Amino acid sequence: MSHSFDALVLGSGAAGLTYALEMAEHGTVAVVTKRARMDSNTRWAQGGIAVVVDDHDSFAAHVEDTMIAGDGLNDRNIVRICVEEGPARLKKLLSLGVEFTRNPDDGQLDLTREGGHSARRVVHAKDTTGLSIEDALMKAASAHPNITFFEHHHAIDLITRRHLGTRRATDADRCLGAYVLDDKTRKIEVFLGRVVLLATGGAGKVYRYTTNPDVATGDGIAMAWRAGVAVANMEFFQFHPTCLYHPAAKNFLVTEACRGEGGILRRIDGHAFMVDYDVRKDLAPRDIVARAIDSELKRTGDPHVVLDMTHLQPHFLREHFPGINAQLLQFGIDMTTQPVPVVPAAHYCCGGVVTDAFGRTTLPGLLAAGEVAHTGLHGANRLASNSLLEAVVFGHRAVTASREILRSTPQPESPASTPVPEWNTGFAVDPDENVLVAHAWDEIRSLMWNYVGIVRSNKRLERARSRLALLEHEVREDYWNFRLTRDLIELRNIALVAQFVVECALRRKESRGLHYTLDYPEHDNGHWLRDSVIVRGHRG
């Protein structure tokens, strides 16, 4: 079966929905999402969206905070664009009905502060900001007549001109759409789009311990690389310092705003250790805090540290963090009277598919926005609450590039005019042992956690590289021998993304931001103040 639209969006988070809503004013839009339409990283974002709205704050200060957190590797122009366009995107979210928290006294937006910020500039909807934004965007998108959702549809690979078999050597390649597995029918369908946006989110599930939901398997990054698109800076994987340590908890993050409002990290013996690592103490950027916790745990042998908020007023904690408070109570922890046990966990991918300021990738017709994209905003480490800002700003900016593409291809692609071959299953059979997929998945995530975590070394990275190469070969064999399932598609992508992280980490012969290696503990601004770019078929 084939489908044809003006714009094909892969992913249903903030970036994809922002783009879809605006593109729907210029043509037909398909939103393809591999689970239910509300399943995305966006809905789990607790803290907020960083926007300059206070008279005592400034764009310049937000830019500098972002550059400092990114350890100098950010693209300053991209940072400036994102920061300066933030207020307009916030205004749009308000018009869509997002109910951000306001001060009861004057009705103004309540601003909180998080690590790395020099001012209170984090706009929030209590501690469920992502869910509030996702709800509003989804309500508007679901009601738009030009937007069609395809839930439980998993993109396998991008379709480019080379799939047509008619491209001459002089013809430039371009993206035409994607092959997509319908999970319910198990049939593989062709989706064509005059323009295609990757908004597939991050890849936190590459690590055993992560704050990310199950959908974060790096699909867009892997698909783009297989299509020949440049990918960059995959060594910079952010570990959130405070993920709940509890045997019954899965992926439960304790927002950075808890420290922003006065929470203190302590060892189990009560020592407030951040004073030993940074003058900003508990308000230091995430890379510094995560390494400090990792160092304390390795030195003491303790299983976790604690986030202590018991010195704050109980009514303040319940009012500002109702979601976290309710969830912790389910685990038998009262944050108003008990320190919360926490450990770092993989959180945010600062690298991704290389794009320009309008979301264009190195493959014509293909754009990317949100966590899947490497815009240059984050550099070597993401500043807290810049992620939702990035999603809505660059989801919006990608529309400008898309309209140009639509003008240059005035007639919609159709299955008749673009004879894309149907997916050929060949002699593939149903998987006979699902345990093989499950075991490979667990092995990849375990070795990434043990060898490619918060602190690295050449020995650990080389060991990870060797084992991942073998695993990727096994996964590739299964991919061609068995009929595709969602689990097999995700395993294929995770295996590839894991190799990207290791390859970029081995190339960078210095420590910067989120990449800390025992073999090269210092900065090297003379040679390594640049991105780590990898392209299929090219080395360097």
TAPEFEN-V333994 format. One record per backbone hydrogen bond with DSSP energy under -1.0 kcal/mol. CO is the residue of the C=O (numbers start at 0). NH is the residue of the N-H. If there is no record, write none. Layout:
BEGIN
co | nh
CO | NH
CO | NH
END
This chain:
BEGIN
co | nh
0 | 189
2 | 191
4 | 193
5 | 194
6 | 29
7 | 196
8 | 31
9 | 198
12 | 16
13 | 17
14 | 18
15 | 19
16 | 20
17 | 21
18 | 22
19 | 23
21 | 24
22 | 25
27 | 6
28 | 147
29 | 8
30 | 149
31 | 10
32 | 152
34 | 151
35 | 38
37 | 39
40 | 43
41 | 44
44 | 129
45 | 128
48 | 122
53 | 56
57 | 61
58 | 62
59 | 63
60 | 64
61 | 65
62 | 66
63 | 67
64 | 68
65 | 69
66 | 71
67 | 70
69 | 72
69 | 379
74 | 78
75 | 79
76 | 80
77 | 81
78 | 82
79 | 83
80 | 84
84 | 88
85 | 89
86 | 90
87 | 91
88 | 92
89 | 93
90 | 94
91 | 95
92 | 97
93 | 96
97 | 99
100 | 109
102 | 106
107 | 102
111 | 121
113 | 116
120 | 50
121 | 111
122 | 48
123 | 100
124 | 127
127 | 131
128 | 132
129 | 133
130 | 134
131 | 135
132 | 136
133 | 137
134 | 138
135 | 139
136 | 140
137 | 141
138 | 142
143 | 146
145 | 28
147 | 30
149 | 32
151 | 182
153 | 180
156 | 178
158 | 175
158 | 176
159 | 162
160 | 163
167 | 170
173 | 160
175 | 192
176 | 158
177 | 190
178 | 155
179 | 188
180 | 153
181 | 185
186 | 181
188 | 179
189 | 2
190 | 177
191 | 4
194 | 7
195 | 366
196 | 9
197 | 368
201 | 217
202 | 205
203 | 206
208 | 345
212 | 215
214 | 216
215 | 204
217 | 221
218 | 222
219 | 223
220 | 224
221 | 225
222 | 226
223 | 228
224 | 227
229 | 353
230 | 533
231 | 351
232 | 235
234 | 236
235 | 349
237 | 346
237 | 347
239 | 344
241 | 253
242 | 342
245 | 248
251 | 243
254 | 257
255 | 259
256 | 260
257 | 262
258 | 261
263 | 307
265 | 305
266 | 269
270 | 266
270 | 272
272 | 275
273 | 276
273 | 277
277 | 280
279 | 282
280 | 283
282 | 115
284 | 288
285 | 289
286 | 290
287 | 291
288 | 292
289 | 293
290 | 294
291 | 295
292 | 296
293 | 297
294 | 298
295 | 299
296 | 300
304 | 341
305 | 265
306 | 339
307 | 263
308 | 311
312 | 316
313 | 317
314 | 318
315 | 319
316 | 320
320 | 324
321 | 325
322 | 326
323 | 327
324 | 328
325 | 329
327 | 332
328 | 331
333 | 336
333 | 337
339 | 306
340 | 244
341 | 304
342 | 242
344 | 239
345 | 210
347 | 237
351 | 231
352 | 373
355 | 358
358 | 367
359 | 355
362 | 365
363 | 174
364 | 195
365 | 360
366 | 197
369 | 372
371 | 352
373 | 354
375 | 74
377 | 380
379 | 513
382 | 385
384 | 49
385 | 389
386 | 390
387 | 391
388 | 392
389 | 393
390 | 394
391 | 395
392 | 396
393 | 397
395 | 398
396 | 400
397 | 401
398 | 402
399 | 403
400 | 404
401 | 405
402 | 406
403 | 407
404 | 408
413 | 417
417 | 419
424 | 427
428 | 482
432 | 435
433 | 437
434 | 438
435 | 439
436 | 440
437 | 441
438 | 442
439 | 443
440 | 444
441 | 445
442 | 446
443 | 447
444 | 207
444 | 448
445 | 449
446 | 450
447 | 451
455 | 517
456 | 460
457 | 461
458 | 462
459 | 463
460 | 464
461 | 465
462 | 466
463 | 467
464 | 468
465 | 469
466 | 470
467 | 471
468 | 472
469 | 473
470 | 474
471 | 475
472 | 476
473 | 477
474 | 478
475 | 479
476 | 480
477 | 481
480 | 428
484 | 488
485 | 489
486 | 490
487 | 491
488 | 492
489 | 493
490 | 494
491 | 495
492 | 496
493 | 497
494 | 498
495 | 499
496 | 500
497 | 501
498 | 502
499 | 503
500 | 504
501 | 505
502 | 506
503 | 507
507 | 509
511 | 514
514 | 511
515 | 455
521 | 510
523 | 527
527 | 529
531 | 232
533 | 230
534 | 537
END
